[in-house]
Amino acid sequence: MSYNIQPQHPDITEAMWIRINEIITTNRMKPGSVITVLRECQDIVGYLPVELIDHISRGLNLSPSDVFGVVSFYSLFSLEPKGRHTVKVCMGTACYVKGIKEVIERICNEYQMEEGGTSEDRRFSLDPVRCLGACGLAPVAVVDQDIYGDASSNSIIDILEKYE
C-alpha cells in the first residue's frame, strides 16, 4: 500500500491527510526526520493513532516498530487523544498538603474523567505533574499556559468553565 493512500480514521479528515502527506513528502528523503514528521503530524491530529503511525512508517520507508519505538520513547508524543485544554495540577508536597487531591477529585467528578485522562468531549486533559515550581501559590493548577494559585475544589470548576 502506498503512503499516498491513507487509511480511514474517524479523527482524521481528508484535509488533515493532505497536510500529513505533504509533511511526509517534504521530509521523506531527510535522514533522521522521523521525530519532525511525528511532531508535525501530532500537531495536526492532536495525537498519533496506530493507523497514522503505520502511514508515517510507510511514507518514510521505516518499519512500524521503529516508528512506534520513537513514539513510545519520547513523552512529547501521545497515543491517546488529548483535550483542547490541558489542565496540569501540581502534586508537589506543598500543593498536596494544601489540598490538590481534592481539586483533582472535583475535576474528575465534574468532567467524568480519570487522572491522566481526557474528558469524553475532549475538552480537557488532566495531567498531574510532580512540580510546577510555584510552591508559594500552592495548590497550583495550570490550564494551557494560565497559572492559577490557591486553587480549591470549589474555585477550579469556575476556572475551567472559562475554557471552551
DSSP file (Angstrom, degrees, kcal/mol; ACC not computed):
  #  RESIDUE AA STRUCTURE BP1 BP2  ACC     N-H-->O    O-->H-N    N-H-->O    O-->H-N    TCO  KAPPA ALPHA  PHI   PSI    X-CA   Y-CA   Z-CA
    1    1 A M              0   0    0      0, 0.0     2,-0.1     0, 0.0     5,-0.0   0.000 360.0 360.0 360.0 130.4    0.0    0.0    0.0
    2    2 A S    >   -     0   0    0      1,-0.1     3,-1.1     4,-0.0    57,-0.1  -0.406 360.0-125.5 -72.7 150.8    1.4    3.4   -1.0
    3    3 A Y  T 3  S+     0   0    0      1,-0.2    56,-0.1    55,-0.2    -1,-0.1   0.713 108.7  68.6 -71.4 -16.6    1.6    6.0    1.7
    4    4 A N  T 3  S+     0   0    0      1,-0.1     2,-0.8     2,-0.1    -1,-0.2   0.702  86.7  73.9 -73.5 -18.3   -0.4    8.3   -0.6
    5    5 A I  S <  S-     0   0    0     -3,-1.1    -1,-0.1    50,-0.1     0, 0.0  -0.858  81.5-156.1 -94.6 110.2   -3.4    6.0    0.0
    6    6 A Q        -     0   0    0     -2,-0.8    -2,-0.1     1,-0.1    46,-0.1  -0.622  10.3-121.6 -92.9 146.2   -4.5    6.9    3.6
    7    7 A P        -     0   0    0      0, 0.0     2,-0.4     0, 0.0    -1,-0.1  -0.249  35.8 -97.5 -71.1 168.2   -6.4    4.6    5.9
    8    8 A Q        +     0   0    0      3,-0.0     5,-0.1     2,-0.0    43,-0.1  -0.720  46.7 165.8 -87.6 138.1   -9.7    5.6    7.3
    9    9 A H    >   -     0   0    0      3,-0.5     3,-1.6    -2,-0.4    -3,-0.0  -0.935  37.0-136.1-151.9 131.9   -9.8    7.1   10.8
   10   10 A P  T 3  S+     0   0    0      0, 0.0    -1,-0.1     0, 0.0    -2,-0.0   0.736 104.8  49.6 -62.6 -22.9  -12.6    8.9   12.5
   11   11 A D  T 3  S+     0   0    0      1,-0.1     2,-0.6     2,-0.1    -3,-0.0   0.494  99.3  74.9 -93.3  -3.3  -10.4   11.6   13.9
   12   12 A I    <   -     0   0    0     -3,-1.6    -3,-0.5     4,-0.0    -1,-0.1  -0.931  66.9-158.8-118.8 115.4   -8.5   12.4   10.7
   13   13 A T     >  -     0   0    0     -2,-0.6     4,-2.3     1,-0.1     5,-0.2  -0.326  34.0-105.0 -83.3 168.6  -10.2   14.4    8.0
   14   14 A E  H  > S+     0   0    0      1,-0.2     4,-2.1     2,-0.2     5,-0.1   0.901 123.1  53.6 -59.3 -42.0   -9.3   14.5    4.3
   15   15 A A  H  > S+     0   0    0      1,-0.2     4,-1.9     2,-0.2    -1,-0.2   0.878 107.9  51.1 -61.6 -37.5   -7.8   17.9    4.7
   16   16 A M  H  > S+     0   0    0      2,-0.2     4,-2.8     1,-0.2    -1,-0.2   0.917 107.7  52.3 -64.7 -42.9   -5.6   16.5    7.6
   17   17 A W  H  X S+     0   0    0     -4,-2.3     4,-2.8     1,-0.2     5,-0.2   0.892 107.0  53.4 -61.2 -38.6   -4.5   13.6    5.4
   18   18 A I  H  X S+     0   0    0     -4,-2.1     4,-1.9     2,-0.2    -1,-0.2   0.942 111.9  44.1 -61.5 -46.9   -3.4   16.1    2.7
   19   19 A R  H  X S+     0   0    0     -4,-1.9     4,-2.1     2,-0.2    -2,-0.2   0.897 112.7  52.6 -64.6 -40.4   -1.3   18.0    5.2
   20   20 A I  H  X S+     0   0    0     -4,-2.8     4,-2.5     1,-0.2    -2,-0.2   0.928 109.3  49.0 -60.6 -46.0    0.1   14.8    6.6
   21   21 A N  H  X S+     0   0    0     -4,-2.8     4,-2.6     1,-0.2    -1,-0.2   0.857 108.7  53.6 -64.6 -34.5    1.1   13.6    3.2
   22   22 A E  H  X S+     0   0    0     -4,-1.9     4,-2.5    -5,-0.2    -1,-0.2   0.911 109.2  49.0 -64.0 -41.5    2.8   17.0    2.4
   23   23 A I  H  X S+     0   0    0     -4,-2.1     4,-1.8     2,-0.2    -2,-0.2   0.928 112.7  47.3 -63.0 -45.8    4.8   16.6    5.6
   24   24 A I  H  X S+     0   0    0     -4,-2.5     4,-1.6     1,-0.2    -2,-0.2   0.935 113.2  48.3 -61.9 -46.5    5.9   13.1    4.7
   25   25 A T  H  < S+     0   0    0     -4,-2.6     4,-0.4     1,-0.2     3,-0.2   0.908 111.1  50.6 -61.2 -43.3    6.8   14.1    1.2
   26   26 A T  H  < S+     0   0    0     -4,-2.5    -1,-0.2     1,-0.2    -2,-0.2   0.849 123.1  30.3 -62.6 -35.0    8.8   17.1    2.4
   27   27 A N  H >< S+     0   0    0     -4,-1.8     3,-1.7    -5,-0.2     6,-0.2   0.472  88.5  99.5-105.5  -3.7   10.8   15.0    4.9
   28   28 A R  T 3< S+     0   0    0     -4,-1.6    -1,-0.1     1,-0.3    -2,-0.1   0.781  88.4  42.3 -63.0 -29.8   11.0   11.6    3.3
   29   29 A M  T 3  S+     0   0    0     -4,-0.4    -1,-0.3    -3,-0.2    -2,-0.1   0.401  92.8  98.4 -96.2   2.6   14.5   12.0    1.9
   30   30 A K  S X  S-     0   0    0     -3,-1.7     3,-1.3     3,-0.0     4,-0.1  -0.811  75.8-128.7 -94.1 115.5   15.9   13.6    5.0
   31   31 A P  T 3  S+     0   0    0      0, 0.0    -2,-0.1     0, 0.0    -3,-0.0  -0.335  90.9  16.2 -60.1 140.8   17.7   11.2    7.3
   32   32 A G  T 3  S+     0   0    0      1,-0.1     3,-0.4     3,-0.0     4,-0.3   0.710  84.4 128.5  72.5  20.8   16.6   11.3   10.9
   33   33 A S    <>  +     0   0    0     -3,-1.3     4,-2.6    -6,-0.2     5,-0.2   0.447  37.0  99.4 -88.1   0.7   13.4   13.2   10.1
   34   34 A V  H  > S+     0   0    0      1,-0.2     4,-2.7     2,-0.2     5,-0.2   0.878  81.8  49.5 -59.8 -40.7   11.0   10.8   11.9
   35   35 A I  H  > S+     0   0    0     -3,-0.4     4,-2.6     2,-0.2    -1,-0.2   0.920 112.0  49.0 -65.5 -42.3   10.7   13.0   15.1
   36   36 A T  H  > S+     0   0    0     -4,-0.3     4,-2.5     2,-0.2     5,-0.2   0.932 113.2  46.9 -60.4 -46.7    9.9   16.0   13.0
   37   37 A V  H  X S+     0   0    0     -4,-2.6     4,-2.5     1,-0.2     5,-0.2   0.927 113.4  48.2 -63.4 -45.6    7.3   14.2   11.0
   38   38 A L  H  X S+     0   0    0     -4,-2.7     4,-2.6    -5,-0.2    -2,-0.2   0.921 112.8  48.3 -60.9 -44.5    5.7   12.7   14.1
   39   39 A R  H  X S+     0   0    0     -4,-2.6     4,-2.1    -5,-0.2    -2,-0.2   0.934 113.9  45.6 -62.9 -46.7    5.6   16.1   15.9
   40   40 A E  H  X S+     0   0    0     -4,-2.5     4,-1.1     2,-0.2    -1,-0.2   0.885 114.4  48.3 -66.4 -38.3    4.1   17.9   12.9
   41   41 A C  H  X S+     0   0    0     -4,-2.5     4,-2.5    -5,-0.2     5,-0.3   0.893 110.4  51.4 -69.0 -38.8    1.5   15.1   12.3
   42   42 A Q  H  X S+     0   0    0     -4,-2.6     4,-3.0     1,-0.2    -2,-0.2   0.877 105.2  57.1 -64.3 -36.0    0.6   15.1   16.0
   43   43 A D  H  < S+     0   0    0     -4,-2.1    -1,-0.2    -5,-0.2    -2,-0.2   0.844 111.2  44.0 -61.1 -32.7    0.1   18.9   15.8
   44   44 A I  H  < S+     0   0    0     -4,-1.1    -2,-0.2    -3,-0.2    -1,-0.2   0.937 127.1  26.2 -76.7 -49.1   -2.4   18.3   13.1
   45   45 A V  H  < S-     0   0    0     -4,-2.5    -3,-0.2     2,-0.2    -2,-0.2   0.780  98.6-124.2 -90.1 -29.8   -4.4   15.4   14.6
   46   46 A G  S  < S+     0   0    0     -4,-3.0     2,-0.3    -5,-0.3    36,-0.2   0.173  84.8  18.3 102.4 -16.7   -3.7   16.0   18.3
   47   47 A Y  S    S-     0   0    0     -6,-0.2    32,-0.2    34,-0.1    -2,-0.2  -0.932  84.7 -99.5-165.7-179.1   -2.3   12.6   18.9
   48   48 A L        -     0   0    0     30,-2.9    -6,-0.1    -2,-0.3     5,-0.0  -0.778  34.0-166.3-120.8  86.9   -0.8    9.6   17.0
   49   49 A P    >>  -     0   0    0      0, 0.0     4,-2.1     0, 0.0     3,-0.7  -0.316  36.5-107.3 -66.5 157.8   -3.3    6.8   16.4
   50   50 A V  H 3> S+     0   0    0      1,-0.3     4,-2.7     2,-0.2     5,-0.2   0.867 119.3  57.5 -54.8 -41.5   -1.8    3.5   15.2
   51   51 A E  H 3> S+     0   0    0      1,-0.2     4,-2.0     2,-0.2    -1,-0.3   0.878 108.2  47.2 -59.9 -36.9   -3.2    4.0   11.7
   52   52 A L  H <> S+     0   0    0     -3,-0.7     4,-2.7     2,-0.2    -1,-0.2   0.897 109.9  52.0 -71.8 -40.5   -1.3    7.2   11.4
   53   53 A I  H  X S+     0   0    0     -4,-2.1     4,-2.5     2,-0.2    -2,-0.2   0.925 111.2  48.0 -60.0 -44.6    1.9    5.7   12.8
   54   54 A D  H  X S+     0   0    0     -4,-2.7     4,-2.1     2,-0.2    -1,-0.2   0.908 111.6  50.2 -61.4 -42.5    1.6    2.9   10.2
   55   55 A H  H  X S+     0   0    0     -4,-2.0     4,-2.3    -5,-0.2    -2,-0.2   0.911 111.5  47.9 -62.9 -44.5    1.0    5.5    7.4
   56   56 A I  H  X S+     0   0    0     -4,-2.7     4,-2.4     2,-0.2    -1,-0.2   0.909 109.4  53.3 -62.9 -43.0    4.1    7.5    8.5
   57   57 A S  H  X>S+     0   0    0     -4,-2.5     5,-2.8     1,-0.2     4,-0.5   0.904 110.6  46.7 -62.4 -40.7    6.2    4.4    8.6
   58   58 A R  H ><5S+     0   0    0     -4,-2.1     3,-0.7     3,-0.2    -1,-0.2   0.925 112.9  50.2 -64.0 -43.8    5.2    3.5    5.0
   59   59 A G  H 3<5S+     0   0    0     -4,-2.3    -2,-0.2     1,-0.2    -1,-0.2   0.832 116.7  39.5 -65.4 -33.4    5.8    7.1    3.9
   60   60 A L  H 3<5S-     0   0    0     -4,-2.4    -1,-0.2    -5,-0.1    -2,-0.2   0.412 110.2-121.3 -95.5   1.3    9.3    7.3    5.4
   61   61 A N  T <<5 +     0   0    0     -3,-0.7     2,-0.3    -4,-0.5    -3,-0.2   0.907  69.1 131.1  58.3  45.0   10.1    3.7    4.4
   62   62 A L      < -     0   0    0     -5,-2.8    -1,-0.2    -6,-0.2    -2,-0.1  -0.843  65.4 -96.3-119.8 159.3   10.7    2.7    8.1
   63   63 A S     >  -     0   0    0     -2,-0.3     4,-1.9     1,-0.1     3,-0.4  -0.506  29.5-124.6 -73.2 145.5    9.3   -0.3    9.9
   64   64 A P  H  > S+     0   0    0      0, 0.0     4,-2.9     0, 0.0     5,-0.2   0.859 112.1  56.5 -56.8 -34.6    6.2    0.4   12.0
   65   65 A S  H  > S+     0   0    0      2,-0.2     4,-2.2     1,-0.2     5,-0.1   0.865 104.9  51.4 -68.5 -34.0    8.1   -0.9   15.1
   66   66 A D  H  > S+     0   0    0     -3,-0.4     4,-1.5     2,-0.2    -1,-0.2   0.929 113.7  43.7 -65.1 -44.1   10.9    1.6   14.6
   67   67 A V  H  X S+     0   0    0     -4,-1.9     4,-2.2     1,-0.2    -2,-0.2   0.918 113.9  50.1 -67.8 -43.2    8.4    4.5   14.4
   68   68 A F  H  X S+     0   0    0     -4,-2.9     4,-3.0     1,-0.2     5,-0.2   0.881 105.8  58.2 -61.7 -37.6    6.4    3.1   17.3
   69   69 A G  H  X S+     0   0    0     -4,-2.2     4,-1.3     1,-0.2    -1,-0.2   0.884 107.6  46.3 -58.9 -39.8    9.6    2.8   19.3
   70   70 A V  H  X S+     0   0    0     -4,-1.5     4,-2.0     2,-0.2    -2,-0.2   0.930 113.2  49.4 -67.1 -45.6   10.2    6.6   18.8
   71   71 A V  H  < S+     0   0    0     -4,-2.2     6,-0.3     1,-0.2    -2,-0.2   0.912 114.2  44.3 -60.6 -44.4    6.6    7.4   19.8
   72   72 A S  H  < S+     0   0    0     -4,-3.0    -1,-0.2     1,-0.2    -2,-0.2   0.729 111.9  54.0 -77.0 -20.4    6.7    5.3   22.9
   73   73 A F  H  < S+     0   0    0     -4,-1.3     2,-0.4    -5,-0.2    -2,-0.2   0.907  98.9  64.3 -78.7 -43.0   10.1    6.6   24.0
   74   74 A Y    ><  -     0   0    0     -4,-2.0     3,-1.5     1,-0.1    -1,-0.1  -0.706  69.2-149.7 -92.3 128.6    9.5   10.3   23.9
   75   75 A S  T 3  S+     0   0    0     -2,-0.4    -1,-0.1     1,-0.3    -4,-0.0   0.648  90.4  73.6 -70.7 -14.3    7.0   11.8   26.3
   76   76 A L  T 3  S+     0   0    0      2,-0.0     2,-0.3     0, 0.0    -1,-0.3   0.692  86.7  78.1 -72.8 -15.1    6.0   14.6   24.0
   77   77 A F    <   -     0   0    0     -3,-1.5     2,-0.4    -6,-0.3   -38,-0.1  -0.721  66.1-160.4 -96.4 145.6    4.1   12.0   21.8
   78   78 A S        -     0   0    0     -2,-0.3   -30,-2.9     1,-0.1     4,-0.1  -0.984  21.0-169.5-128.2 134.3    0.7   10.7   22.7
   79   79 A L  S    S+     0   0    0     -2,-0.4   -29,-0.2   -32,-0.2    -1,-0.1   0.503  78.3  67.6 -91.5  -7.9   -1.1    7.6   21.5
   80   80 A E  S    S-     0   0    0    -34,-0.1   -32,-0.1   -31,-0.1    -2,-0.0  -0.851  95.9 -97.1-113.8 148.1   -4.3    8.7   23.1
   81   81 A P        -     0   0    0      0, 0.0     2,-0.3     0, 0.0   -34,-0.1  -0.324  40.0-147.8 -60.5 143.7   -6.5   11.7   22.1
   82   82 A K        -     0   0    0    -36,-0.2    43,-0.1    -4,-0.1    36,-0.1  -0.763  15.6-105.7-111.4 159.5   -5.9   14.8   24.1
   83   83 A G        -     0   0    0     -2,-0.3    40,-0.3     2,-0.2    41,-0.2  -0.312  28.6-111.4 -77.8 164.9   -8.3   17.6   25.2
   84   84 A R  S    S+     0   0    0     38,-2.5     2,-0.4     1,-0.1    40,-0.2   0.789 108.7  40.3 -64.5 -27.2   -8.5   21.0   23.7
   85   85 A H  E    S-a  124   0A   0     38,-1.8    40,-2.2    37,-0.1     2,-0.5  -0.983  77.4-144.8-126.8 135.3   -7.2   22.3   27.0
   86   86 A T  E     -a  125   0A   0     -2,-0.4    58,-3.0    38,-0.2     2,-0.7  -0.871   9.8-161.4-100.2 126.5   -4.5   20.7   29.2
   87   87 A V  E     -aB 126 143A   0     38,-3.4    40,-3.3    -2,-0.5     2,-0.5  -0.928   7.2-168.7-108.8 110.3   -5.0   21.0   32.9
   88   88 A K  E     -aB 127 142A   0     54,-3.3    54,-3.0    -2,-0.7     2,-0.4  -0.866   1.8-167.6 -99.5 130.3   -1.8   20.4   34.9
   89   89 A V  E     -aB 128 141A   0     38,-1.4    40,-2.7    -2,-0.5     2,-0.3  -0.973  21.6-122.3-120.5 133.4   -2.1   20.0   38.6
   90   90 A C  E     -a  129   0A   0     50,-2.1    40,-0.2    -2,-0.4    50,-0.1  -0.553  21.8-175.8 -78.5 129.3    0.9   20.1   40.9
   91   91 A M        +     0   0    0     38,-2.8    39,-0.1    -2,-0.3    40,-0.1   0.186  41.2 129.7-106.5  13.8    1.4   17.0   43.1
   92   92 A G  S  > S-     0   0    0     37,-0.2     4,-2.9     1,-0.1     5,-0.2  -0.139  75.7 -97.5 -63.9 166.5    4.4   18.5   44.9
   93   93 A T  H  > S+     0   0    0      1,-0.2     4,-2.8     2,-0.2     5,-0.2   0.901 121.3  48.5 -56.1 -49.1    4.5   18.4   48.7
   94   94 A A  H  > S+     0   0    0      1,-0.2     4,-1.6     2,-0.2    -1,-0.2   0.923 116.0  43.8 -61.3 -44.2    3.2   22.0   49.3
   95   95 A C  H  4>S+     0   0    0      2,-0.2     5,-2.1     1,-0.2    -1,-0.2   0.892 113.7  51.1 -68.1 -39.2    0.3   21.5   46.8
   96   96 A Y  H ><5S+     0   0    0     -4,-2.9     3,-1.4     1,-0.2     5,-0.4   0.938 110.6  47.9 -63.5 -46.3   -0.5   18.1   48.2
   97   97 A V  H 3<5S+     0   0    0     -4,-2.8    -1,-0.2     1,-0.3    -2,-0.2   0.837 110.1  54.0 -62.7 -33.5   -0.6   19.3   51.8
   98   98 A K  T 3<5S-     0   0    0     -4,-1.6    -1,-0.3    -5,-0.2    -2,-0.2   0.316 128.9 -87.9 -90.6   8.9   -2.8   22.3   50.8
   99   99 A G  T X>5S+     0   0    0     -3,-1.4     4,-1.3    -4,-0.2     3,-0.6   0.721  74.0 143.2 105.9  22.0   -5.4   20.1   49.1
  100  100 A I  H 3><S+     0   0    0     -5,-2.1     4,-2.6     1,-0.2     5,-0.2   0.811  73.4  65.2 -65.2 -26.8   -4.6   19.5   45.5
  101  101 A K  H 3> S+     0   0    0     -5,-0.4     4,-2.4     1,-0.2    -1,-0.2   0.899 101.6  48.6 -61.7 -39.8   -6.0   15.9   45.8
  102  102 A E  H <> S+     0   0    0     -3,-0.6     4,-2.2     2,-0.2    -1,-0.2   0.868 109.4  53.1 -67.5 -35.9   -9.5   17.4   46.4
  103  103 A V  H  X S+     0   0    0     -4,-1.3     4,-2.2     2,-0.2    -2,-0.2   0.932 110.3  47.5 -62.2 -45.8   -9.1   19.6   43.4
  104  104 A I  H  X S+     0   0    0     -4,-2.6     4,-2.8     1,-0.2    -2,-0.2   0.927 111.1  50.6 -61.8 -46.1   -8.2   16.6   41.2
  105  105 A E  H  X S+     0   0    0     -4,-2.4     4,-2.5     1,-0.2    -1,-0.2   0.892 109.7  51.0 -60.0 -40.0  -11.2   14.6   42.6
  106  106 A R  H  X S+     0   0    0     -4,-2.2     4,-2.7     2,-0.2    -1,-0.2   0.917 111.1  47.4 -65.3 -42.9  -13.5   17.5   41.8
  107  107 A I  H  X S+     0   0    0     -4,-2.2     4,-2.4     2,-0.2    -2,-0.2   0.941 113.0  49.2 -61.7 -47.5  -12.2   17.8   38.2
  108  108 A C  H  <>S+     0   0    0     -4,-2.8     5,-1.7     1,-0.2     4,-0.5   0.908 115.4  43.3 -59.7 -43.9  -12.6   14.1   37.7
  109  109 A N  H ><5S+     0   0    0     -4,-2.5     3,-0.5    -5,-0.2    -1,-0.2   0.912 115.4  47.8 -69.0 -43.3  -16.1   14.0   39.1
  110  110 A E  H 3<5S+     0   0    0     -4,-2.7    -2,-0.2     1,-0.2    -1,-0.2   0.866 124.3  29.7 -67.7 -37.6  -17.3   17.1   37.3
  111  111 A Y  T 3<5S-     0   0    0     -4,-2.4     9,-0.5    -5,-0.2    -1,-0.2   0.190 104.4-121.2-111.8  15.3  -15.9   16.1   33.8
  112  112 A Q  T < 5 +     0   0    0     -3,-0.5     8,-0.4    -4,-0.5     2,-0.3   0.918  68.5 123.6  44.4  62.5  -16.2   12.3   34.2
  113  113 A M      < -     0   0    0     -5,-1.7     2,-0.3    -6,-0.2    -1,-0.2  -0.909  55.2-121.4-141.8 169.2  -12.5   11.6   33.7
  114  114 A E    >   -     0   0    0     -2,-0.3     3,-2.5     4,-0.1    12,-0.3  -0.726  44.7 -80.8-108.8 161.2   -9.6   10.0   35.4
  115  115 A E  T 3  S+     0   0    0      1,-0.3    12,-0.1    -2,-0.3     3,-0.1  -0.403 123.2  17.2 -56.4 132.3   -6.2   11.4   36.5
  116  116 A G  T 3  S+     0   0    0     10,-1.1    -1,-0.3     1,-0.3    11,-0.1   0.472 113.1 107.0  81.0   1.1   -4.0   11.4   33.4
  117  117 A G    <   -     0   0    0     -3,-2.5     9,-2.8   -35,-0.0     2,-0.4  -0.323  65.9-117.3-106.0-173.2   -7.1   11.1   31.2
  118  118 A T  B     -C  125   0A   0      7,-0.2     7,-0.2    -2,-0.1    -4,-0.1  -0.966  30.7-107.7-127.3 140.3   -9.2   13.2   28.8
  119  119 A S    >   -     0   0    0      5,-2.9     3,-2.3    -2,-0.4    -7,-0.1  -0.315  34.6-112.5 -64.5 152.4  -12.9   14.1   29.1
  120  120 A E  T 3  S+     0   0    0     -9,-0.5    -1,-0.1    -8,-0.4    -8,-0.1   0.838 119.7  51.1 -58.1 -35.2  -15.2   12.3   26.7
  121  121 A D  T 3  S-     0   0    0      1,-0.0    -1,-0.3     3,-0.0    -2,-0.1   0.417 111.5-123.8 -81.9   3.1  -15.9   15.5   24.9
  122  122 A R  S <  S+     0   0    0     -3,-2.3   -38,-2.5     2,-0.2   -37,-0.1   0.772  75.3 126.2  58.5  30.2  -12.1   16.1   24.6
  123  123 A R  S    S+     0   0    0    -40,-0.3   -38,-1.8     1,-0.2     2,-0.4   0.898  71.9  21.8 -78.5 -42.8  -12.5   19.5   26.3
  124  124 A F  E     -a   85   0A   0    -40,-0.2    -5,-2.9   -41,-0.2     2,-0.4  -0.960  54.3-162.0-131.1 144.5   -9.9   18.8   29.0
  125  125 A S  E     -aC  86 118A   0    -40,-2.2   -38,-3.4    -2,-0.4     2,-0.6  -0.992  21.8-144.5-115.6 133.4   -6.9   16.5   29.6
  126  126 A L  E     -a   87   0A   0     -9,-2.8   -10,-1.1    -2,-0.4   -38,-0.2  -0.879  19.2-179.2-104.7 120.1   -5.9   16.2   33.2
  127  127 A D  E     -a   88   0A   0    -40,-3.3   -38,-1.4    -2,-0.6     2,-0.3  -0.853  13.6-157.7-126.0  93.9   -2.2   15.9   33.8
  128  128 A P  E     -a   89   0A   0      0, 0.0     2,-0.3     0, 0.0   -38,-0.2  -0.552  21.2-168.8 -67.3 132.1   -0.9   15.5   37.4
  129  129 A V  E     -a   90   0A   0    -40,-2.7   -38,-2.8    -2,-0.3   -37,-0.2  -0.867  30.3-119.7-124.7 158.2    2.7   16.6   37.4
  130  130 A R  S    S-     0   0    0     -2,-0.3     2,-0.3     1,-0.2    -1,-0.1   0.927  89.5 -11.4 -61.8 -49.0    5.5   16.3   40.0
  131  131 A C        -     0   0    0    -40,-0.1    -1,-0.2   -41,-0.1   -42,-0.0  -0.978  40.1-167.4-157.8 138.7    6.1   20.0   40.5
  132  132 A L        -     0   0    0     -2,-0.3    -1,-0.1    -3,-0.2    -2,-0.0   0.392  48.7-120.2-105.4  -0.6    5.2   23.3   38.8
  133  133 A G  S    S+     0   0    0      1,-0.1     3,-0.1     2,-0.0    -2,-0.0   0.786  85.7 105.7  70.5  28.0    7.8   25.3   40.7
  134  134 A A    >   +     0   0    0      1,-0.1     3,-2.2     2,-0.0     4,-0.2  -0.310  29.1 150.0-132.3  50.5    5.2   27.7   42.2
  135  135 A C  G >   +     0   0    0      1,-0.3     3,-1.5     2,-0.2    -1,-0.1   0.787  68.7  63.7 -57.9 -31.0    5.1   26.5   45.8
  136  136 A G  G 3  S+     0   0    0      1,-0.3    -1,-0.3    -3,-0.1    -2,-0.0   0.677 104.3  48.2 -68.0 -16.3    4.2   29.9   47.1
  137  137 A L  G <  S-     0   0    0     -3,-2.2    13,-3.4    12,-0.1    14,-0.3   0.329  98.1-170.5-101.7   5.3    1.0   29.7   45.2
  138  138 A A    <   +     0   0    0     -3,-1.5   -43,-0.1    -4,-0.2     2,-0.1  -0.052  61.9  42.8 -53.8 144.0    0.0   26.2   46.4
  139  139 A P  S    S-     0   0    0      0, 0.0    12,-2.7     0, 0.0     2,-0.4   0.597  87.4-174.4 -77.2 145.1   -2.1   24.5   45.5
  140  140 A V        +     0   0    0      9,-0.2   -50,-2.1    10,-0.2     2,-0.4  -0.858  17.1 179.6-116.2 139.1   -1.4   25.3   41.8
  141  141 A A  E     -BD  89 148A   0      7,-2.2     7,-3.0    -2,-0.4     2,-0.5  -0.986  11.7-156.9-129.8 144.8   -3.2   24.4   38.6
  142  142 A V  E     -BD  88 147A   0    -54,-3.0   -54,-3.3    -2,-0.4     2,-0.6  -0.988   1.2-164.4-122.6 123.7   -2.2   25.4   35.1
  143  143 A V  E >  S-BD  87 146A   0      3,-2.5     3,-3.0    -2,-0.5     2,-0.6  -0.942  70.9 -48.0-109.1 116.2   -4.7   25.5   32.3
  144  144 A D  T 3  S-     0   0    0    -58,-3.0   -56,-0.1    -2,-0.6   -59,-0.0  -0.486 126.1 -25.8  55.1-107.0   -2.9   25.7   29.0
  145  145 A Q  T 3  S+     0   0    0     -2,-0.6     2,-0.5     2,-0.0    -1,-0.3   0.340 115.1 106.5-112.3   4.7   -0.5   28.5   29.8
  146  146 A D  E <   -D  143   0A   0     -3,-3.0    -3,-2.5     2,-0.0     2,-0.4  -0.748  58.8-147.6 -92.8 126.7   -2.6   30.2   32.5
  147  147 A I  E     -D  142   0A   0     -2,-0.5     2,-0.5    -5,-0.2    -5,-0.2  -0.779  11.4-169.9 -97.6 132.8   -1.4   29.7   36.1
  148  148 A Y  E     -D  141   0A   0     -7,-3.0    -7,-2.2    -2,-0.4     3,-0.4  -0.957   6.3-166.0-125.5 112.3   -4.0   29.6   39.0
  149  149 A G        +     0   0    0     -2,-0.5   -11,-0.2     1,-0.2    -9,-0.2  -0.500  68.9  27.1 -91.1 164.5   -2.7   29.7   42.6
  150  150 A D  S    S-     0   0    0    -13,-3.4    -1,-0.2     1,-0.2   -10,-0.2   0.846  82.4-178.4  53.5  38.1   -4.7   28.9   45.7
  151  151 A A        -     0   0    0    -12,-2.7     2,-0.3    -3,-0.4    -1,-0.2  -0.411   3.0-173.6 -67.9 140.4   -6.9   26.5   43.7
  152  152 A S     >  -     0   0    0     -3,-0.1     4,-2.3    -2,-0.1     5,-0.2  -0.852  41.6-104.3-129.8 168.0   -9.6   24.8   45.6
  153  153 A S  T  4 S+     0   0    0     -2,-0.3     4,-0.4     1,-0.2    -2,-0.0   0.769 123.9  45.1 -64.4 -23.1  -12.2   22.2   44.8
  154  154 A N  T  > S+     0   0    0      2,-0.1     4,-0.8     1,-0.1     3,-0.4   0.890 115.1  43.9 -83.7 -43.9  -14.8   25.0   44.6
  155  155 A S  H  > S+     0   0    0      1,-0.2     4,-2.2     2,-0.2    -2,-0.2   0.775  99.2  71.2 -74.7 -25.5  -12.8   27.5   42.5
  156  156 A I  H  X S+     0   0    0     -4,-2.3     4,-2.7     1,-0.2    -1,-0.2   0.856  96.0  51.1 -64.5 -34.7  -11.4   25.0   40.0
  157  157 A I  H  > S+     0   0    0     -3,-0.4     4,-2.1    -4,-0.4    -1,-0.2   0.916 109.6  49.9 -69.9 -41.1  -14.8   24.5   38.3
  158  158 A D  H  < S+     0   0    0     -4,-0.8     4,-0.4     2,-0.2    -2,-0.2   0.899 112.7  49.1 -59.9 -39.8  -15.3   28.2   37.9
  159  159 A I  H >< S+     0   0    0     -4,-2.2     3,-1.5     1,-0.2    -2,-0.2   0.954 112.4  46.3 -63.0 -50.7  -11.8   28.5   36.4
  160  160 A L  H >< S+     0   0    0     -4,-2.7     3,-2.0     1,-0.3    -1,-0.2   0.800  99.8  67.5 -67.0 -29.3  -12.4   25.6   34.0
  161  161 A E  T 3< S+     0   0    0     -4,-2.1    -1,-0.3     1,-0.3    -2,-0.2   0.651  88.2  68.7 -67.2 -12.8  -15.7   26.9   32.8
  162  162 A K  T <  S+     0   0    0     -3,-1.5     2,-0.6    -4,-0.4    -1,-0.3   0.619  90.3  76.4 -76.1 -12.5  -13.9   29.8   31.2
  163  163 A Y    <         0   0    0     -3,-2.0   -78,-0.1    -4,-0.2    -1,-0.0  -0.880 360.0 360.0-108.3 122.2  -12.4   27.4   28.7
  164  164 A E              0   0    0     -2,-0.6    -1,-0.1   -80,-0.1   -80,-0.1   0.420 360.0 360.0 -92.2 360.0  -14.5   26.1   25.8
